Amino acid sequence: MRHRFRCVVLLATAFTLGTAAYADLPLAVEDLVTDKGETKLTLSLIYNNRSGEISGNRDHVIGSTSLRYGLTGKMEIYGRASYFYSSSRSGFSNQHVTDHRLLDSWLGASYQFKKDNETPALIGFLETALLEKGQKSNSSFQSWAAGITTYKSIDPIVFILSGYYSFSLPRKDGRLTVNPGNTLALNPSVAFAVNDRVTFNAGVRWTNSWPTQVGDETQGFRRTNTDLQLGVDYGFSDDDIFNVTFSSNVSGTNGSNFRFDWLYTF
């Protein structure tokens, strides 16, 4: 029996949570580019918990909304906005600090260079930040990201490889010149369609992040992280898909996070 894969592919894009970059723009494998004239809505929520300093604990939450519109059978445009909330607690000082703000908004395009046939499918994307919130100032068009996703379906299994490179330009934040640093990420994964509604997926995300530059000072150092990812997708229908993904840092200091995605086509 030929399964209709409802595996959610997390095409990598470039918003950050602490020092780690997280993917966005989840897409169903058999419909990676939105059909001409269709619109797709994605609601996402990421919860991250990490222990940094001794007796310190931090919770981070990012909620995002994205809309994708099919221009042609091979090309789509999309926009995304994200909101950030954090809660930090310290056992030594007994302090509790919270922070919440609009994080960023992005505009991008995806193009399907080839479909999955004798050779794997290939899709590329390019996006830029329309707005990024700094501590004192905002910036526009100072962050860019480009990436690809390739996959091969061998029923009932899909092999997927996604990756991106984000490029940050210096921007003003108050009186300071800040460069957040660039990021390279690779995300191989495999999905198994249990039936026409349920798909399990597992993968590994490797991230290389360069340090932030503030004025003439370099903050931190180049970091690499590896995360193990386990997820399940449930398709209520072909146009209504829900995904839950759990990621745990197996090397690095990024802790663990849960991600929830809801995709709806109208």
N, C-alpha and C positions, 0 to 999 in steps of 0.2 A: 504494500500500500504506500502511495506517495503522500508524505506528510506535508502540510502547509506549515513551514517553520514560522513560529512567532517569537523567535529568539530576538531579544533586544540588544542591538549592537551599540555600544557606547562610543560613538565617534568622538575622538579626543578633541577637546577645545581647551581654552586657556585661562579659565578663571582659577584663582588660587585660594587655598584654605591653609593659612599659616605658610609653611614652606613647601607644601605639597600641591601639585596641580591635579585637578580632578576632571574627569571627562564629562561632557554634556552631549546634547543632541542624540538621544537614543533613537534607534531606527529599527523597524522590523526587517529581518533579513530579506524577505522576498519583495520588499517594497522600499528599498534603500533611498530612492529618489521619488519624491511626491509626484503623482500623476499630474499631467497638465490640467490646470484649472482647479485642482483640489487644494484644500487647506488642512493642515494637521496641527493640533494643539498638544503640547507636552507640558505636564506639570511635574516638577521634580523636587525632592526634599532629601538633603544629605545631613546626617547627624554624625559628628566625629567627636570622639573622646580620647584625650591623651593625658598622660602624666609627665610633666616636664621637670620642674624643680622638685626637690625633695619635699614631700608632704604637700605638693601642689597638684591641682587637678583642673582641667579645662574642658568645657563642652562648647562645641561649635555647631551651628546649624546654618545651612544655606538653602534657601528656597528659590526656585527659578521657574520662569514661565517662558516658553518659546513657541513661536508660530512659524510654520514652514508653508511656502506656497510654490506649487509646481508651475514653472514658466513653460517648460517643454517636457517631452517625455524623458529627457536626460538631465535636465537642469532645474534646480530649485533655489530660491532665496529664503533666508530665514532671519529672524530677529529674536533676541533673548535678553531678559533682564533678571538680575539676581539680587536677593536681599540677604544680609548677613546678621547673625545674632551670636554672641558669645557670652559665656559665664565662666569666670575664673575664681578659684578658691585657694587660699593658702592656709595650711594648718599652723604655721609658725606665727603669722601675724593676725590670723583669724579675720582676714579680709575677704570680701566678696565683691567682685567688680564685674559689671555687665556692660555690654556694648552692642548696639544695633544700628544698622544704617543700610541705605541702598549701596550695593557693592559695585555693580557695573551693568552696562548694557552693550550688546554686541550685534553686529550686522554681518552676515556672511552668505556664501553661495556654495552649493555642492554640485558636482558634475559627475555623471556616470560615464567613464571612458569605455567600459565594456561590461557585458553581462556575464553571468556564470554559465559557461558552456564547456567546450573542450579544455579551456584554461580558466583560472579563477577570475571572478569579477573584480573590477577595480573602480574605486570611487575616490575622488579627491575633493578637498574643500579649502577655502580661503576665507578668513574673517578678520575683522578689525573691531576694536573697542570704540563705540560711539561715546561712551562716558565711563570714566574710572574715578572713583572717589578716593582722594588722598586725605591726609590728616587735616590740611588747611586749604587745599586747592583741588580742583577737578581737572582732568585732562581728557582730550579726545584724539583719536587716531594715533596714539603713541604706542599701542600694543597691537601686534599682528600675529596670526597663527596660520599655519598651513599643514595639512596632513592628508593621509590616505587610509583607506580601509580596503582590504582585499579578503575575499572569502571563497571557499569551495564547498559546495553541498554534495555529500555522498549519503543519500537517504539511509538512515534517519539522523545522520551526523553532519554538522557544519563546522569546518575549520576556519577560524577568523584571525586576521592580524590587522591591528589598527595602530597608528602612530601619528605623532605630530611634532612640530617644532614651533615654539612661540618665540617671537622676537620683540624685545622691549626697547623703546627709544627713551632717552632722558626726558624728564618732564619736571616742571616747577611744582613744588609743594610748599607754599608760602615763600620764604626767601631761599629755600634749599633746592638744589637740583638733585633729583632722585632717579635712579635707574633700577627697576625691580629685578633685573637679571633675566636671562633667557632660560627656557626649559625644553628638554627633549624627553619624550615619553614613548614607550613601546608596550603594546598590550596584546600578546597572543592569547587565544582562548579557544575552547571547543564547546559546542552546544549539542545536546541530545534531545530530540523530539520524542517524548514519551507517547503522546497521542496528538490529535489535532488541536488540543487546547493547552497542553502543558509542555514546557521545555525547560530542561535543566542546563545550566552552563557553568563552566569553571575556567579560570584563567589566571594569568600573572601580569601585573602591571609594574614595569620598571621605569623609574623617573630619575632624570639627571637635572638638577637645578643649580644654576650659577648664582653667586651671592649678589645681594643688593648693594648698590653703590649710592652713598649719600654724600654729596659734595665730593671731596677728595678721599673720603673714608670708605673702605670696604667693610661691610657688616657681615660677619660670618664667613663661610667658606663654601666651596662647591660640595653639594650633597647628592648622594644617590640613595634611592629607596626602592624596596621591592615589596609589593603587596600581593597577597593571595586573595582571589576573588571567587565567591560562590554565589550563584543566583538562580532564581526560578521565575519564569514568565507564565502568566495565565491569560489566555485570550478569551474574553467574553464573547467576542465576535471578531471578524476580520478587521474591523475598524475600531476596536475597543480592547486595548491590551494593558495589563498591569504587570509591573516588574518589581522584584525585591532583590537587592544585591548586598551581600555582606563582604567587606574588605578588611583584612587584618594585615598589619605591617609585620613582615617577617625579617626585614633588615632595615634599620633606620629608626626614626623617632616619631613616626606619625600616628601611632596608636591604631585604633580600629574605627570603622564607620559603617553605617547602614545607609543605603540609598533606596528611595522609592520613586518609581516613575509610572506615570499614567499617560498613555498615548491615545488620542482620539482623532479620527478623521471625519471631516464634514464638508 
